[in-house]
Amino acid sequence: MPAFFLVFYALIALLGLFTTAAAEGYLATFGGLMALFGLVMAYGVVKRHYDANEAH
């Protein structure tokens, strides 16, 4: 199941990067924040996966 969320957050980050590249003004900021959100959440998915494996 973590693979689904990892891909989902990667797509959000990619969409944010495309939005940032195509937009101007505040929408470019929104795209950058969306890309940052996707990266942070994908990192969280990977971190939780390894933390759960380490606990066993």
C-alpha distances in whole Angstrom, upper triangle without the diagonal:
4,5,6,7,9,10,11,13,15,16,17,19,20,22,23,25,26,28,29,31,32,33,36,37,35,32,32,31,28,27,27,25,22,22,22,20,17,18,18,15,13,15,14,10,12,14,12,10,14,15,13,14,18,18,18
4,5,5,6,9,10,11,12,14,15,16,18,20,21,23,24,26,27,29,30,31,34,34,32,30,29,28,26,24,24,23,20,19,19,17,14,14,14,11,9,11,10,7,8,11,9,7,11,13,12,13,16,17,17
4,5,5,6,8,10,10,12,14,15,16,18,20,21,22,24,26,27,29,30,33,34,32,29,28,28,26,23,23,23,20,18,19,17,14,14,15,12,10,12,12,9,9,13,12,10,13,15,15,15,18,20,20
4,5,5,6,9,10,11,12,14,15,17,18,20,21,22,24,26,27,28,31,32,30,27,27,27,24,22,23,21,18,18,19,16,13,15,16,12,10,14,13,10,12,15,14,13,16,18,17,18,21,22,23
4,5,5,6,8,10,10,12,14,15,16,18,20,21,22,24,26,26,29,30,27,25,25,24,21,20,20,18,15,15,15,13,10,12,12,9,7,11,10,7,10,13,12,11,15,16,16,17,20,21,22
4,5,5,6,9,10,11,12,14,15,17,18,20,21,23,24,26,28,29,27,25,24,23,21,19,19,18,15,13,14,12,9,9,11,8,5,8,9,6,8,11,11,11,13,16,16,17,19,21,22
4,6,5,6,9,10,10,12,14,15,16,18,20,21,22,24,27,28,27,24,23,23,21,18,18,18,15,13,15,13,10,11,13,11,8,12,13,10,11,15,15,14,17,19,19,20,23,24,25
4,5,5,6,9,10,11,12,14,15,16,18,20,21,22,25,26,24,21,21,21,18,16,17,16,13,12,14,12,8,11,12,10,8,12,13,11,13,16,16,16,19,20,20,22,24,26,27
4,5,5,6,9,10,10,12,14,15,16,18,20,21,23,24,22,19,19,18,16,14,14,13,10,9,10,8,5,7,9,6,6,9,10,9,11,14,14,15,17,19,20,21,23,25,26
4,5,5,6,9,10,11,12,14,15,17,18,20,23,24,22,20,18,18,16,14,14,14,11,9,10,10,6,7,10,9,7,10,12,11,12,15,16,16,18,20,21,22,24,26,28
4,5,5,6,8,10,10,12,14,15,16,18,21,22,21,18,17,18,15,12,14,14,10,9,12,11,8,10,13,11,10,14,15,14,15,18,19,19,22,24,24,25,28,29,31
4,5,5,6,9,10,10,12,14,15,16,19,20,18,15,15,15,12,10,11,10,7,7,9,8,5,9,11,10,10,13,14,14,16,18,19,20,22,24,25,26,28,30,31
4,5,5,6,9,10,10,12,14,15,18,19,17,15,13,13,11,9,9,9,6,4,7,7,4,6,9,9,9,12,14,14,15,17,19,20,22,23,25,26,27,29,31
4,5,5,6,9,10,11,12,14,17,19,18,15,13,14,13,9,10,12,9,7,10,11,8,9,13,13,12,15,17,17,18,20,22,22,24,26,27,28,30,32,33
4,5,5,6,9,10,11,12,15,17,16,12,12,13,11,8,10,11,8,7,11,11,9,12,15,14,14,17,19,19,20,23,24,24,26,28,29,31,32,34,36
4,5,5,6,9,10,10,13,14,13,10,9,9,8,4,6,7,5,4,8,9,8,10,13,13,14,16,18,19,20,22,23,24,26,28,29,31,32,34,36
4,5,5,6,9,10,13,14,14,11,9,10,10,6,6,9,8,6,9,11,10,11,14,15,15,17,19,20,21,23,25,26,27,29,30,32,33,35,37
4,5,5,6,8,12,14,14,11,9,12,11,8,9,12,10,9,13,14,13,14,17,18,18,20,22,23,24,26,28,28,30,32,33,34,36,38,40
4,5,5,6,9,11,11,8,6,9,8,5,8,10,9,9,12,14,13,15,18,18,19,21,23,23,25,27,28,29,31,33,34,36,37,39,41
4,6,5,8,9,10,7,4,7,8,5,6,9,9,9,11,13,14,15,17,19,19,21,23,24,25,27,29,30,31,33,34,36,37,39,41
4,6,8,11,12,10,7,10,11,8,9,13,12,11,14,16,16,17,20,21,21,23,25,26,27,29,31,32,33,35,37,38,39,41,43
4,7,10,12,9,8,11,12,9,11,14,14,14,17,18,18,19,22,23,23,25,28,28,29,31,33,34,36,37,39,40,42,44,45
4,7,8,6,5,9,9,8,10,13,13,14,16,18,18,20,22,23,24,26,28,29,30,32,34,35,36,38,39,41,42,44,46
4,7,6,5,8,10,10,11,14,15,16,18,19,20,22,24,25,26,28,30,31,32,34,35,37,38,40,41,43,44,46,48
4,6,6,7,9,10,11,13,15,16,17,19,21,22,23,25,26,28,29,31,33,33,35,37,38,39,41,43,44,45,48
4,5,5,6,9,10,11,12,14,15,16,18,20,21,22,24,26,27,29,30,31,33,35,36,37,39,41,42,43,46
4,5,5,6,9,10,10,12,14,15,16,18,20,21,22,24,25,27,29,30,31,33,35,36,37,39,40,42,44
4,5,5,6,9,10,11,12,14,15,17,18,20,21,23,24,26,27,29,30,32,33,34,36,38,39,41,43
4,5,5,6,9,10,11,12,14,15,16,18,20,21,22,24,26,27,28,30,32,32,34,36,37,39,41
4,5,5,6,9,10,10,12,14,15,16,18,20,21,22,24,25,27,29,30,31,33,35,36,37,39
4,5,5,6,9,10,11,12,14,15,16,18,20,21,23,24,26,27,29,30,32,33,35,36,38
4,5,5,6,9,10,11,12,14,15,17,18,20,21,22,24,26,27,28,30,32,33,35,37
4,5,5,6,9,10,10,12,14,15,16,18,20,21,22,24,26,26,28,30,31,32,35
4,5,5,6,9,10,11,12,14,15,17,19,20,21,23,25,25,27,29,30,31,34
4,5,5,6,9,10,11,12,14,15,17,18,20,21,23,24,26,27,29,30,33
4,5,5,6,9,10,11,12,14,16,16,18,20,21,22,24,26,27,28,31
4,5,5,6,8,10,10,12,14,15,16,18,20,21,22,24,26,27,29
4,6,5,6,9,10,11,12,14,15,17,19,20,21,23,24,26,28
4,6,5,6,9,10,11,12,14,15,17,18,20,21,22,24,27
4,5,5,6,9,10,10,12,14,15,16,18,20,21,22,25
4,5,5,6,9,10,10,12,14,15,16,19,20,21,23
4,5,5,6,9,10,11,13,14,16,17,19,20,22
4,5,5,6,9,10,11,12,14,16,16,18,21
4,5,5,6,8,10,10,12,14,15,16,19
4,5,5,6,9,10,11,13,14,16,17
4,6,5,6,9,10,11,12,14,16
4,5,5,6,9,10,10,12,15
4,6,5,6,9,10,11,13
4,6,5,6,9,10,11
4,5,5,6,9,10
4,5,5,6,9
4,5,5,7
4,5,6
4,5
4
